[in-house]
Amino acid sequence: MFGVFGTGGALLVIMVALFLYKRGGGKFQPVKDHHVVYWGAAIGILAAGAGEAFRQVGTVSETFQSAMQSQSATVGTVGPAATAAILVLIAFGSKPAFFKDLICGVAAPGALAAAGGAWALPVTITGALLHSVVGA
């Protein structure tokens, strides 16, 4: 219908939509407050298959996981499922805030996939749908 976007093109479109949302003031509002986490998750999923410029975006979840595991000596073992649960609770358990939701959204796909099991299902299904839509 719209042609082939590719992962890099889809990422740029999402980033422009988020920029226009944050800037505000216009009639075009592609994003609502409570949707930012979903846009962030789309960025996290698509960044894994994008070019070099976007590849570092996908490492946000690895940074969260290593930060949580570095605290294992203090609080005990913190597994990937705990990291995924914490990100989901932060994202959906508090009021919408642009940067908090964006960071949680970008980090969530990697954390959910690392947790495995039922946590990985939304990422697997959404990733397959996104990649089929953007033509990557």
Backbone as JSON, one array per atom type, in Angstrom:
{
  "sequence": "MFGVFGTGGALLVIMVALFLYKRGGGKFQPVKDHHVVYWGAAIGILAAGAGEAFRQVGTVSETFQSAMQSQSATVGTVGPAATAAILVLIAFGSKPAFFKDLICGVAAPGALAAAGGAWALPVTITGALLHSVVGA",
  "N": [[0.82, -1.19, 0.0], [1.85, 1.34, 0.89], [4.36, 1.03, -0.07], [7.81, -0.09, 0.23], [9.29, 0.35, 3.29], [11.55, -0.37, 4.83], [13.78, -1.18, 7.56], [15.38, 0.92, 8.56], [14.14, 3.17, 7.43], [11.56, 2.99, 8.56], [12.25, 3.36, 11.25], [13.18, 6.01, 11.15], [10.79, 7.34, 10.43], [9.21, 6.83, 12.71], [10.74, 8.18, 14.64], [10.58, 10.83, 13.72], [7.82, 11.21, 14.05], [7.66, 11.04, 16.86], [9.26, 13.24, 17.51], [7.71, 15.34, 16.45], [5.5, 15.06, 18.08], [6.61, 15.65, 20.64], [7.49, 18.23, 20.24], [5.11, 19.56, 19.69], [2.23, 21.79, 19.42], [1.18, 21.83, 16.82], [-1.46, 20.83, 14.5], [-1.19, 18.26, 13.71], [-0.94, 15.38, 15.38], [0.67, 12.72, 15.95], [1.06, 10.97, 18.03], [-0.07, 9.9, 21.21], [-0.08, 10.57, 24.77], [-0.1, 8.13, 26.28], [0.78, 6.33, 24.42], [3.47, 6.4, 23.87], [5.24, 4.51, 24.99], [4.7, 2.26, 23.45], [5.51, 3.08, 20.9], [8.2, 3.39, 21.49], [8.85, 0.71, 22.0], [8.51, -0.31, 19.44], [10.65, 0.98, 18.2], [12.77, -0.25, 19.59], [12.46, -2.92, 18.74], [12.73, -2.76, 15.92], [15.26, -1.62, 15.7], [17.08, -3.62, 16.15], [17.4, -4.92, 13.72], [18.33, -2.99, 12.03], [20.54, -0.65, 10.34], [24.02, 0.28, 11.03], [23.9, 2.8, 12.31], [21.67, 2.69, 13.96], [22.02, 0.45, 15.49], [23.08, 0.52, 18.08], [20.99, 1.38, 19.62], [19.49, -0.83, 20.24], [20.91, -1.96, 22.33], [20.16, -1.0, 24.75], [18.55, -2.49, 26.49], [20.36, -4.46, 27.25], [22.1, -2.96, 28.78], [20.44, -2.23, 30.93], [20.0, -4.8, 32.0], [22.61, -5.62, 32.72], [23.17, -3.68, 34.63], [21.29, -4.33, 36.58], [22.14, -6.92, 37.27], [24.6, -6.36, 38.34], [23.99, -5.56, 40.84], [23.54, -7.84, 42.21], [25.11, -8.86, 44.27], [24.37, -7.29, 46.37], [21.52, -7.44, 46.65], [20.87, -10.02, 46.02], [20.42, -12.62, 43.53], [19.43, -11.31, 40.45], [17.39, -11.96, 37.95], [16.76, -12.18, 34.33], [13.96, -12.19, 33.94], [13.02, -10.77, 36.14], [14.06, -8.24, 35.58], [12.61, -7.67, 33.25], [10.0, -7.62, 34.33], [10.21, -5.45, 36.09], [10.67, -3.32, 34.27], [8.24, -3.37, 32.85], [6.44, -2.79, 34.93], [7.31, -0.21, 35.65], [6.81, 1.15, 33.26], [4.0, 0.86, 32.83], [2.84, 1.22, 35.29], [2.9, 3.77, 36.27], [2.27, 7.34, 35.88], [1.97, 8.56, 32.51], [4.97, 9.65, 31.01], [7.06, 11.29, 28.82], [9.96, 10.76, 28.31], [10.57, 8.73, 30.2], [8.76, 6.71, 29.42], [9.62, 6.33, 26.8], [12.27, 5.36, 27.12], [11.77, 3.02, 28.65], [10.18, 1.68, 26.8], [11.95, 1.28, 24.61], [13.84, -0.34, 25.84], [12.36, -2.55, 26.64], [11.74, -4.65, 24.59], [14.18, -6.15, 24.26], [14.67, -6.93, 26.91], [12.38, -8.43, 27.51], [12.58, -10.46, 25.6], [14.98, -11.65, 26.45], [14.16, -12.64, 28.88], [12.52, -14.71, 28.16], [10.14, -17.46, 27.7], [6.73, -16.79, 28.47], [7.07, -14.07, 28.54], [8.47, -13.45, 26.22], [6.71, -13.77, 24.12], [5.02, -11.45, 23.28], [7.01, -9.84, 22.1], [8.05, -11.47, 20.07], [5.8, -11.9, 18.41], [4.99, -9.24, 17.78], [7.37, -8.3, 16.65], [7.57, -9.94, 14.35], [5.28, -9.08, 12.97], [5.84, -6.3, 12.61], [8.21, -6.41, 11.06], [7.23, -7.66, 8.77], [5.46, -5.74, 7.85], [7.06, -3.45, 7.34], [8.71, -4.38, 5.43], [11.2, -5.58, 5.8]],
  "CA": [[0.0, 0.0, 0.0], [2.73, 2.5, 0.96], [5.68, 0.68, -0.57], [8.74, -0.69, 1.19], [9.95, 1.31, 4.17], [12.82, -0.84, 5.36], [13.85, -0.92, 9.0], [15.92, 2.27, 8.8], [13.09, 4.14, 7.07], [10.52, 2.93, 9.59], [12.79, 4.0, 12.45], [13.18, 7.46, 10.94], [9.4, 7.81, 10.48], [8.79, 6.82, 14.12], [11.46, 9.24, 15.36], [9.99, 12.11, 13.33], [6.52, 11.29, 14.72], [7.91, 11.35, 18.27], [9.76, 14.62, 17.56], [6.57, 16.22, 16.25], [4.68, 14.98, 19.3], [7.29, 16.34, 21.73], [7.53, 19.65, 19.91], [3.73, 20.01, 19.9], [1.81, 23.06, 18.84], [0.53, 21.69, 15.53], [-2.67, 20.03, 14.44], [-0.79, 16.86, 13.47], [-0.49, 14.76, 16.62], [0.73, 11.3, 15.65], [1.3, 10.18, 19.24], [-0.75, 10.32, 22.43], [0.77, 10.36, 25.94], [-0.01, 6.74, 26.7], [1.27, 5.5, 23.32], [4.92, 6.56, 23.71], [5.92, 3.25, 25.33], [4.55, 1.35, 22.32], [6.41, 3.58, 19.86], [9.55, 3.03, 21.94], [9.02, -0.72, 21.78], [8.72, -0.48, 18.0], [12.03, 1.39, 17.94], [13.63, -1.3, 20.12], [12.37, -4.12, 17.9], [13.27, -2.5, 14.59], [16.67, -1.25, 15.78], [17.89, -4.84, 16.13], [17.67, -5.31, 12.35], [18.65, -1.81, 11.24], [21.95, -0.42, 10.04], [24.96, 0.61, 12.11], [23.52, 4.01, 13.05], [20.63, 2.38, 14.93], [22.29, -0.8, 16.18], [23.34, 0.76, 19.51], [19.71, 1.58, 20.31], [19.07, -2.13, 20.74], [21.7, -2.4, 23.48], [19.64, -0.37, 25.97], [18.1, -3.54, 27.4], [21.55, -5.11, 27.8], [22.6, -2.06, 29.82], [19.56, -2.42, 32.09], [20.22, -6.13, 32.57], [23.91, -5.65, 33.4], [23.06, -2.85, 35.84], [20.55, -5.09, 37.58], [22.95, -8.04, 37.73], [25.71, -5.87, 39.15], [23.47, -5.4, 42.2], [23.25, -9.17, 42.76], [25.82, -9.04, 45.54], [23.65, -6.53, 47.39], [20.13, -7.87, 46.86], [20.69, -11.4, 45.57], [20.38, -12.8, 42.08], [18.37, -10.62, 39.71], [17.35, -12.6, 36.64], [16.16, -11.42, 33.23], [12.51, -12.03, 34.12], [12.82, -9.68, 37.11], [14.32, -7.0, 34.86], [11.45, -7.45, 32.38], [8.85, -7.25, 35.17], [10.44, -4.09, 36.59], [10.44, -2.38, 33.17], [6.8, -3.33, 32.57], [5.8, -2.07, 36.04], [7.64, 1.22, 35.55], [6.16, 1.71, 32.07], [2.54, 0.89, 32.89], [2.37, 1.44, 36.65], [3.0, 5.17, 36.66], [1.7, 8.27, 34.92], [2.77, 8.7, 31.29], [5.98, 10.69, 30.9], [7.67, 11.03, 27.52], [11.28, 10.13, 28.32], [10.48, 7.47, 30.94], [8.08, 5.74, 28.57], [10.46, 6.03, 25.64], [13.38, 4.5, 27.56], [11.2, 1.71, 28.99], [9.73, 1.05, 25.56], [13.11, 0.84, 23.84], [14.52, -1.41, 26.57], [11.47, -3.68, 26.88], [11.84, -5.82, 23.71], [15.36, -6.95, 24.58], [14.5, -7.52, 28.24], [11.34, -9.46, 27.43], [13.14, -11.59, 24.83], [15.98, -12.32, 27.29], [13.45, -13.35, 29.95], [12.0, -15.95, 27.57], [8.82, -17.92, 28.13], [5.58, -15.96, 28.11], [7.55, -12.7, 28.36], [8.98, -13.26, 24.87], [5.64, -13.85, 23.12], [4.66, -10.18, 22.64], [8.12, -9.36, 21.27], [8.14, -12.32, 18.9], [4.66, -11.64, 17.53], [5.07, -7.86, 17.3], [8.53, -8.21, 15.75], [7.22, -10.54, 13.06], [4.33, -8.19, 12.3], [6.52, -5.08, 12.18], [9.14, -6.69, 9.97], [6.47, -7.94, 7.56], [4.85, -4.49, 7.38], [8.05, -2.51, 6.8], [9.4, -5.0, 4.3], [12.6, -5.87, 6.12]],
  "C": [[0.87, 1.26, 0.0], [4.1, 2.23, 0.37], [6.55, 0.11, 0.53], [9.42, 0.42, 1.98], [11.37, 0.89, 4.5], [12.9, -0.48, 6.83], [14.38, 0.48, 9.31], [14.89, 3.35, 8.5], [11.98, 4.16, 8.1], [10.99, 3.59, 10.88], [12.79, 5.52, 12.32], [11.77, 8.04, 11.0], [8.92, 7.87, 11.93], [9.47, 7.95, 14.89], [10.92, 10.62, 15.0], [8.63, 12.29, 13.99], [6.69, 11.65, 16.2], [8.42, 12.78, 18.44], [8.6, 15.6, 17.4], [5.65, 16.21, 17.46], [5.31, 15.81, 20.41], [7.3, 17.84, 21.5], [6.16, 20.28, 20.1], [3.38, 21.25, 19.12], [1.09, 22.93, 17.51], [-0.74, 20.88, 15.61], [-2.35, 18.55, 14.27], [-0.22, 16.31, 14.77], [-0.46, 13.26, 16.42], [0.81, 10.4, 16.87], [0.47, 10.76, 20.38], [0.16, 9.97, 23.61], [0.97, 8.88, 26.27], [0.48, 5.81, 25.59], [2.79, 5.53, 23.18], [5.66, 5.26, 24.0], [5.83, 2.26, 24.17], [5.43, 1.78, 21.14], [7.86, 3.25, 20.22], [9.84, 1.56, 21.74], [9.23, -1.02, 20.3], [10.14, -0.09, 17.6], [12.99, 0.29, 18.4], [13.63, -2.55, 19.26], [13.02, -3.89, 16.55], [14.77, -2.2, 14.61], [17.58, -2.47, 15.7], [18.26, -5.24, 14.7], [18.07, -4.15, 11.46], [20.15, -1.7, 11.01], [22.75, 0.0, 11.25], [24.53, 1.81, 12.93], [22.51, 3.71, 14.15], [20.95, 1.16, 15.77], [22.52, -0.6, 17.68], [22.07, 0.99, 20.3], [19.25, 0.27, 20.93], [19.82, -2.62, 21.96], [21.21, -1.79, 24.8], [19.21, -1.45, 26.97], [19.27, -4.3, 28.01], [22.14, -4.27, 28.92], [21.77, -2.18, 31.08], [19.87, -3.73, 32.78], [21.56, -6.18, 33.31], [23.9, -4.79, 34.66], [22.33, -3.59, 36.95], [21.4, -6.24, 38.13], [24.14, -7.58, 38.57], [25.29, -5.66, 40.59], [23.21, -6.73, 42.88], [23.94, -9.41, 44.1], [25.07, -8.36, 46.68], [22.29, -7.13, 47.71], [19.89, -9.33, 46.52], [20.6, -11.45, 44.06], [19.16, -12.1, 41.48], [18.4, -11.16, 38.29], [16.7, -11.72, 35.58], [14.65, -11.21, 33.37], [12.19, -10.92, 35.11], [13.04, -8.33, 36.44], [13.14, -6.67, 33.96], [10.24, -6.99, 33.19], [9.0, -5.83, 35.7], [10.18, -3.07, 35.5], [8.95, -2.25, 32.85], [6.07, -2.56, 33.67], [6.08, -0.57, 35.98], [6.88, 1.85, 34.39], [4.66, 1.87, 32.26], [1.99, 1.18, 34.28], [2.46, 2.87, 37.13], [2.4, 6.05, 35.58], [2.57, 8.36, 33.68], [3.72, 9.89, 31.36], [6.84, 10.34, 29.69], [8.97, 10.24, 27.61], [11.29, 8.81, 29.09], [9.86, 6.39, 30.07], [8.91, 5.36, 27.36], [11.6, 5.09, 26.01], [12.87, 3.1, 27.91], [10.76, 0.97, 27.74], [10.88, 0.51, 24.72], [13.79, -0.34, 24.52], [13.67, -2.68, 26.68], [11.65, -4.85, 25.91], [13.03, -6.72, 24.03], [15.22, -7.64, 25.93], [13.47, -8.64, 28.22], [11.85, -10.69, 26.67], [14.16, -12.36, 25.66], [15.3, -13.11, 28.4], [12.87, -14.66, 29.44], [10.61, -16.28, 28.05], [7.71, -17.02, 27.62], [5.98, -14.5, 27.9], [7.95, -12.44, 26.91], [7.89, -13.27, 23.8], [5.26, -12.51, 22.49], [5.75, -9.66, 21.7], [8.21, -10.16, 19.98], [7.02, -12.01, 17.9], [4.74, -10.23, 16.94], [6.24, -7.68, 16.34], [8.23, -8.79, 14.39], [6.27, -9.65, 12.27], [5.01, -6.92, 11.77], [7.44, -5.33, 10.99], [8.4, -7.04, 8.68], [5.84, -6.68, 6.98], [5.88, -3.57, 6.73], [8.87, -3.11, 5.67], [10.86, -5.29, 4.55], [12.85, -7.36, 6.16]]
}
